[in-house]
Structure formats: structure tokens, C-alpha cells
Amino acid sequence: MKTMSPTVEQSSKKAGLLKAFEVLERQLAGSDTPFLRRLRSAGIARFDQLGFPGTRDEEWRFTPLASLYQQPFSPTVPHQAHDLSAPQHALKLPEAISVVCIDGFMAPSTTPAKLPTGCTILNLQQAMKARPELVESTLGRLVNFENNTFAALNTAFLQDGVVIHLARNCVVEQPIHLTFLESGQGRMSFPRILVIAEQHSQATIIESHQSLGEQADFTVAVSEYALADEARLDHYRVTDINKRSFHFATQHARLARGSNFRSHAFTLGGSLVRNDLFAYLGAENIECTLNGLYTVDGSRLIDNHTTIDHAMPHCSSHEVYKGIIEDKGKGVFNGKIFVRQDAQKTDAKQTNQTLLLSPDATIDTKPQLEIFADDVKCTHGATVGQLDAEMLFYLRSRGLSKTQAQSMLTYAFANDIIGRVECAPLRDILEKRFLVT
């Protein structure tokens, strides 16, 4: 397939970022490690080759980026601690271990002073000094920025990030809450997360993205999760940014024998949001769960792309993604499951369900299975529907207003995903967001 020549807007945006990279490298000259310089150079080189995707690219044909190119974003610099102020609607989890980042840079004043034995949380520069061999063996090794423009862009501008290391047999009882605050002042930020979970370790990580202001920001986030044998990681991602901002996230999980990775993504805000989630099941007896819930109103667009790669036998994966779309909103879901030739006895299930609340709401859904093994149990499916008219009539006949009746049925649809959240405080917050009384 021929790729269209880049538009003037695409070329201008690309040229601006290439120039910004040159400025960044001059600013960091002599103050960074050779490893990070090499990684950034590889990222910008690949971004230069790939450029921005267009609707002729199969992975982007339902997600036009014209509105992104019209915005004058500029890459951010580290904030000082006095810039830290959380929005009133910020997701608050008082019992959690809390880390706050502003425009992708960890705020020093929020670094946990005391952590459970075996758990380490550092910013990227600290981690490079304390455990360089650990970081260099993992950072940039999981995420595939060879074929992902935005992962390459994040890598090119990599300066800071959150590095979480769970030593062997470490069990963290409290959830770890990573709050990423975007300034809402027309900035471009590059949050990065690296989680290394050693054998038999266990933790819950809650990642929330929120806006401080109302201007459009552009966030390009990358997360890498490396789980060793028998490790368990519960991951929750809440994207609740202002409705003018752009947010592109790439997440890669590499899972070892007997590990268990469960990810729940809740996308509640943003003008254009793209979530790419990849899970590689590279050993036997792995369990992987990818669930998602997103809401779209106005003329917003939410795009979820998931890939689960079964490379070895006796593994299971379960995936349920649900969307609630109203007004002229648009949703995109593309879920891929690969079952390699050696992945006998695979059990994989994928479901995508979408609720359309207006005649102008649209969804493009494409569940995919590619199976090269013969002894497997794999199912996938997609359903699109509206609120049940009879149920609406029944609820209104019992004294509920139209809004209350719609809210109750919408909540019942959403609660299938919310109810799977094992962190009770987070589940309560999400329930309140969806249940209008």
C-alpha cells in the first residue's frame, strides 16, 4: 500500500519537533548518561523515518490527526516543587503510596520517604545512579518504537520517569498511586514508567492522568512492565484530562512463566485519546487480563488498540472493552490476539461492547484473531446497541426522570467493568462518576 505524502501541517509539526530535539540535546550536553543519549538518539532517528501516521496507515485509518497538527505545542521542562497543585477533581486515594509527576517530571517533594522492604520507587536519574544495570537491561527494551511513531517520540525526549522495582518475594499491600498532572497550558509532555517485578513479587499500581488547566496539552506516554516468574501486577489507568487535550499512550508488558498481569483502563476525558496496549506471553502458565471502559461525548474521539501475543502453551487471556458514546462522539476499538504455533492449549477470550446514546454517535470496531496452533480455545466478538426502550419505559413508570433512567441503565452497563476493580477506594470513585442521582 502506498503511503500518502505528508501534509504541510505534518511536515511543519515534524520539523518543529526535530528542532526541539536538537535544542534539548544541547541543554543536556555533559549532564546525562551515555545510555540515555543513545536511547534518545535512536528514538529521534526512528521518529524522523516514520513521521506522523495518516489515515492511509491501517492502524490509524479511523483516527485522523488533523486537529493535532493545528495546535502549537512546545516540549516541557522540569517544574519546581512550588508549581505543584492538584485540581479539585483529582483522584485522591489517601491510603495509597503516592507519587506525583508534573508534565512528565517527578515532583521531588512527593517521593515516598518510606516504602515496604524490597520496593523501590525512584525517578529516572536516581535509578540510573543507583541501579544502572537494572535500568539499562529493561528501559526501551520492551516497547517497540521501531513501528510506533509516538513511542519513538517519547523515547527521543526521554528525560525523566518513574522507575518501580519490586525485589524477589516483595509484596506491597498498599496500592501505588502515580498521579500525572498536565499543566493545561499548551505543553507537550513525555511521561515514562518502568516497572520491574522480580520473582513472586506482587503490587497494585494505579496510574491517573489529569489536567491542571483548561488549555489543550499533548501527552505522549510510554509504560513498560517486566514481570518475572510468578510475579503479579494489578494495573489501573485512569485518563481524566480536560476535553481539549490530546493523549497518546503506549504500554508494553512482558510476562514470564506463571505471572499474572491484570490491566483496567478507564478513559473519561480528552479531545483525542489513543491507547496502545501490548502484552507478550513468552512462557507457560501466564494469565493476562485487559479490560477497558471509555466514555465519549461532544465530538471527542477515543481509540483503543490492544494486542495480546500468545507465544507459548498453557496460557490464558481475557479481555472486555466497553464504550459509552453520545452526541457526535466516536470510538475506535481494534483488539488483536495472536496465537503462535507453539502456543498449544491457549485459552483466549475477547469481547467488545458499545453503547450508543445518540443517532450521531459512531464506533469502528475490529476484533481480530490470528491462530497458528490447532489445540486452542479462542473466542471473540463485538456488539453495538442502544438503551433498551422497554427498560427505559419501565423505570420512568416507576417515577424516575428520563435522565435518571438513562443514568441507571448506563451505570449497569459500565458496572460490568467497574465491578472488576479490586481496589475499593478506586472502585467507589468510579461508581460515583457514572451514577447520576
C-alpha positions in Angstrom: 0.0 0.0 0.0 1.3 3.4 -0.9 1.6 6.0 1.9 0.4 9.5 1.1 3.0 12.3 1.1 2.9 14.2 4.4 0.8 17.3 4.5 2.2 20.7 5.1 0.9 20.6 8.7 2.5 17.2 9.3 5.8 18.3 7.9 5.8 21.5 9.9 5.0 19.7 13.1 7.7 17.1 12.5 10.3 19.8 11.7 9.4 21.6 14.9 10.0 18.5 17.0 13.3 17.7 15.3 14.5 21.2 16.1 13.3 20.9 19.7 15.3 17.7 20.0 18.4 19.5 18.9 17.8 22.2 21.5 17.2 19.6 24.2 20.5 17.8 23.4 22.4 21.0 23.7 20.8 21.7 27.0 21.6 18.2 28.3 25.2 18.1 26.9 27.6 16.7 29.5 24.8 16.2 32.2 23.4 12.9 31.1 24.5 9.3 30.8 25.7 7.7 27.5 22.9 5.2 27.7 20.2 7.8 27.8 21.8 9.8 25.0 22.0 6.6 22.8 18.4 5.8 23.6 17.2 9.3 22.7 19.2 9.3 19.5 17.6 6.0 18.5 14.2 7.4 19.2 14.6 10.6 17.2 16.1 8.7 14.3 13.2 6.4 14.1 10.7 9.2 14.5 12.4 11.0 11.7 12.0 7.9 9.5 8.4 7.2 10.4 6.9 10.7 10.6 3.3 11.1 11.7 0.8 8.5 10.6 -2.1 9.3 8.3 -5.4 7.7 7.6 -3.8 5.6 4.8 -1.9 3.7 7.6 -4.0 0.7 8.5 -3.5 1.3 12.3 -4.7 4.9 12.0 -7.4 4.8 9.3 -10.2 5.6 11.7 -8.3 8.2 13.7 -7.5 11.4 11.8 -4.9 13.7 13.4 -5.6 16.9 11.6 -6.7 18.7 14.8 -3.5 17.7 16.5 -1.3 19.4 13.9 -3.1 22.7 14.3 -2.0 23.0 17.9 1.2 24.9 18.8 2.6 22.6 21.5 6.1 23.0 22.9 8.0 20.4 24.9 8.2 20.9 28.6 11.0 21.5 31.1 11.1 20.4 34.8 8.8 22.2 37.2 9.8 23.3 40.6 8.0 22.0 43.7 6.1 25.2 44.3 4.3 24.6 40.9 2.6 21.6 42.4 -1.1 22.0 43.0 -3.7 19.2 42.4 -7.0 20.0 40.8 -10.1 19.8 42.9 -11.4 16.8 41.0 -8.0 15.0 41.2 -8.3 11.3 42.0 -7.5 11.0 45.7 -6.5 7.8 47.4 -5.4 8.6 50.9 -4.2 5.1 51.8 -2.0 4.7 48.8 1.7 5.2 48.3 1.6 8.4 46.4 4.0 9.8 43.7 3.2 12.9 41.7 4.6 14.0 38.3 4.0 17.3 36.6 4.2 17.4 32.8 6.1 14.1 33.0 8.7 15.1 35.7 8.5 13.6 39.1 8.0 16.2 41.8 10.8 15.6 44.4 8.5 16.6 47.3 6.2 13.7 46.7 8.8 10.9 46.6 7.8 8.4 49.2 10.1 8.6 52.2 9.3 5.1 53.5 8.4 2.1 51.4 7.9 -1.6 52.1 11.0 -3.8 52.2 12.0 -4.7 48.7 10.1 -1.9 47.0 12.0 0.9 45.4 10.5 4.0 43.7 12.9 6.4 42.1 12.9 9.0 39.3 14.8 8.0 36.2 18.0 9.9 37.1 18.1 8.5 40.6 17.6 5.0 39.2 20.4 5.4 36.7 22.8 6.2 39.5 21.5 3.6 42.0 20.9 0.6 39.6 22.2 1.4 36.1 22.4 -2.2 35.1 18.8 -2.8 36.0 17.5 0.2 34.1 19.7 -0.4 31.0 18.7 -4.0 30.7 15.0 -3.1 30.6 14.3 0.5 29.6 13.5 0.8 26.0 13.8 -3.0 25.5 10.1 -3.8 25.9 8.4 -1.0 23.9 8.6 -1.4 20.2 9.3 2.1 18.9 10.5 0.8 15.6 6.9 0.7 14.4 5.3 3.3 16.7 5.8 7.0 15.9 4.7 8.1 19.3 6.7 5.6 21.3 9.7 6.8 19.3 8.8 10.4 20.1 8.6 9.7 23.8 11.9 7.9 23.7 13.5 10.8 21.8 12.5 13.3 24.5 13.1 11.0 27.5 14.5 12.9 30.4 12.6 11.7 33.5 10.2 9.0 34.5 9.1 6.8 37.4 11.1 3.6 38.0 9.5 1.0 40.3 11.5 -2.1 41.3 9.9 -4.9 43.2 12.5 -7.3 44.6 12.0 -11.0 44.8 9.1 -12.0 47.1 8.2 -8.4 47.7 4.5 -7.9 48.4 3.3 -4.3 48.5 -0.1 -4.3 50.4 -0.9 -0.6 49.7 -1.7 0.5 46.1 1.0 2.6 44.5 -0.7 5.7 43.0 1.2 7.5 40.3 -0.5 10.9 39.6 0.4 12.6 36.3 -0.7 16.2 36.3 -0.7 18.0 33.0 -0.3 21.8 33.2 -3.2 22.6 30.8 -1.1 25.4 29.3 -0.4 24.2 25.8 2.6 22.0 26.6 3.8 18.7 25.3 5.0 16.2 27.9 6.5 12.7 27.8 5.7 10.6 30.9 7.6 7.4 31.2 7.0 4.5 33.6 9.3 1.4 34.1 8.1 -1.4 36.4 10.4 -4.3 37.1 8.7 -7.1 39.1 11.0 -9.8 40.3 10.0 -13.4 41.0 7.0 -13.9 43.3 6.5 -10.1 43.8 3.1 -8.5 43.9 1.7 -5.0 43.7 -1.2 -2.8 42.6 -0.3 0.3 40.6 -2.8 3.0 39.9 -1.9 5.5 37.2 -4.0 8.6 36.8 -3.7 11.4 34.3 -5.4 14.7 35.0 -5.3 18.4 33.9 -4.4 21.4 35.9 -5.7 23.9 33.4 -8.2 24.1 30.5 -5.9 24.7 27.6 -5.0 21.9 25.2 -2.0 19.8 26.2 -0.4 17.0 24.2 0.8 14.0 26.3 2.9 11.2 24.8 3.2 8.5 27.4 5.1 5.2 27.5 5.0 2.5 30.1 7.0 -0.8 30.3 6.2 -3.7 32.6 8.6 -6.6 33.1 7.2 -9.4 35.1 9.4 -12.3 36.2 8.3 -15.8 37.1 5.2 -15.9 39.3 5.0 -12.1 39.7 1.6 -10.5 39.9 0.7 -6.9 38.9 -2.7 -5.3 39.0 -2.6 -2.1 37.0 -5.3 0.6 36.7 -5.1 3.5 34.3 -7.5 6.5 34.6 -7.3 9.2 32.0 -9.4 12.1 33.1 -7.8 15.1 31.3 -9.7 18.2 30.1 -11.7 17.8 26.9 -9.4 19.9 24.8 -6.3 17.9 25.3 -4.6 15.1 23.3 -3.2 12.0 25.0 -1.4 9.1 23.3 -0.3 6.2 25.5 1.8 3.1 24.6 2.1 0.3 27.2 4.1 -2.9 26.8 4.0 -5.8 29.3 6.5 -8.7 29.0 5.3 -11.7 31.1 7.3 -14.7 32.3 6.3 -18.1 33.5 3.4 -18.3 35.8 3.0 -14.5 36.0 -0.3 -12.6 36.2 -0.9 -9.2 34.7 -4.3 -7.5 35.0 -4.9 -4.1 33.5 -8.0 -2.0 33.7 -8.1 1.2 31.6 -10.7 4.0 32.2 -10.7 6.8 29.7 -13.0 9.6 30.7 -11.6 12.8 29.1 -9.6 14.2 26.3 -10.3 15.5 22.8 -8.4 12.8 21.1 -7.0 9.8 23.1 -5.2 6.8 21.7 -4.3 3.9 23.9 -2.0 1.2 22.6 -1.6 -1.8 24.9 0.7 -4.8 24.1 1.1 -7.9 26.2 3.7 -10.6 25.3 3.1 -14.0 26.9 6.5 -15.5 26.4 6.4 -18.5 28.8 3.9 -21.1 30.1 1.0 -20.7 32.6 0.6 -17.0 32.2 -2.6 -15.2 32.9 -3.3 -11.9 31.3 -6.4 -9.7 31.6 -7.1 -6.5 29.7 -10.3 -4.6 30.5 -11.3 -1.2 29.5 -14.2 1.3 29.8 -14.4 4.6 28.0 -16.9 7.4 27.6 -17.2 9.8 24.6 -19.3 12.9 24.2 -19.3 16.1 22.1 -17.2 15.5 19.1 -14.4 13.7 21.0 -12.6 10.6 19.8 -11.2 7.7 21.9 -9.2 5.0 20.1 -8.2 1.7 21.9 -5.8 -0.7 20.2 -4.8 -3.8 22.2 -2.6 -6.7 21.2 -2.1 -10.0 23.2 0.7 -12.2 21.8 0.5 -15.9 22.9 3.9 -17.3 22.2 3.9 -20.3 24.5 1.5 -23.0 25.6 -0.9 -23.2 28.5 -1.7 -19.5 28.8 -4.9 -17.7 29.2 -6.0 -14.2 28.3 -9.3 -12.4 28.9 -10.3 -9.1 27.5 -13.5 -7.0 27.8 -13.7 -3.4 26.5 -16.8 -1.3 26.7 -17.6 2.1 25.3 -20.4 4.6 26.0 -20.7 7.1 23.2 -23.1 10.1 22.9 -23.6 13.3 20.9 -21.3 13.2 17.9 -18.6 11.3 19.7 -16.6 8.5 18.1 -15.0 5.4 19.4 -12.5 3.0 17.9 -11.6 -0.5 19.1 -9.0 -2.8 17.5 -8.2 -5.9 19.5 -5.7 -8.4 18.2 -4.9 -11.8 19.6 -2.0 -13.8 18.1 -1.7 -17.5 18.9 1.7 -18.7 17.7 2.4 -22.2 16.5 4.0 -23.3 19.9 1.1 -21.8 21.9 -1.0 -25.0 22.2 -3.7 -25.2 24.9 -4.2 -21.4 24.7 -7.5 -20.1 26.2 -8.2 -16.6 24.9 -11.5 -14.6 25.1 -12.1 -11.1 23.8 -15.3 -9.1 23.9 -16.1 -5.5 22.7 -19.4 -3.9 23.6 -20.5 -0.4 22.7 -23.5 1.6 23.9 -24.6 4.4 21.5 -26.7 7.1 23.2 -27.4 9.3 20.2 -28.1 8.7 16.5 -24.9 10.6 15.6 -22.6 8.5 17.8 -20.3 6.1 15.9 -18.0 3.2 16.6 -15.4 1.4 14.4 -14.7 -2.0 16.0 -12.4 -4.7 14.7 -11.7 -7.7 16.9 -9.1 -9.9 15.4 -7.8 -13.5 15.9 -4.8 -14.9 14.2 -4.3 -18.6 15.2 -1.4 -20.8 14.1 -1.9 -23.6 16.7 -4.6 -26.3 16.5 -5.4 -27.1 20.1 -6.8 -23.9 21.4 -10.0 -22.3 22.8 -10.4 -18.8 21.4 -13.4 -16.6 21.0 -14.0 -13.0 20.1 -17.0 -10.8 19.3 -18.4 -7.3 19.2 -21.8 -5.9 19.9 -23.2 -2.4 19.3 -26.6 -1.3 20.7 -28.7 1.4 22.4 -30.5 1.6 25.7 -33.4 -0.8 26.0 -36.6 1.2 25.3 -38.7 -1.1 27.4 -36.4 -0.8 30.4 -36.4 3.0 30.0 -40.2 3.0 29.9 -40.4 0.7 33.0 -38.0 2.9 35.0 -39.9 6.1 34.1 -43.2 4.4 35.0 -41.7 3.9 38.5 -41.2 7.7 38.9 -37.6 8.2 37.6 -36.9 11.1 35.3 -35.6 10.4 31.8 -32.1 11.4 32.9 -32.2 9.2 35.9 -33.4 6.2 34.0 -30.8 6.6 31.3 -28.1 7.1 34.0 -29.2 3.9 35.8 -29.1 1.8 32.6 -25.7 3.3 31.6 -24.3 2.6 35.0 -25.5 -1.0 34.8 -23.6 -1.3 31.5 -20.4 0.3 32.9 -20.5 -1.5 36.2 -19.6 -4.8 34.5 -16.1 -3.3 34.2 -16.1 -1.1 37.3 -17.1 -4.1 39.4 -13.9 -5.9 38.5 -11.8 -3.2 40.2 -10.4 -4.8 43.4 -9.1 -1.6 44.9 -12.2 -0.5 46.8 -11.5 3.3 47.1 -10.9 3.5 43.3 -14.0 1.5 42.6 -16.1 3.9 44.8 -14.7 6.9 42.9 -15.5 5.4 39.5 -19.0 4.4 40.6 -19.8 7.9 41.6 -18.6 9.2 38.3 -21.1 7.0 36.4 -24.1 7.0 38.7 -26.0 10.3 38.4 -28.7 10.6 41.1 
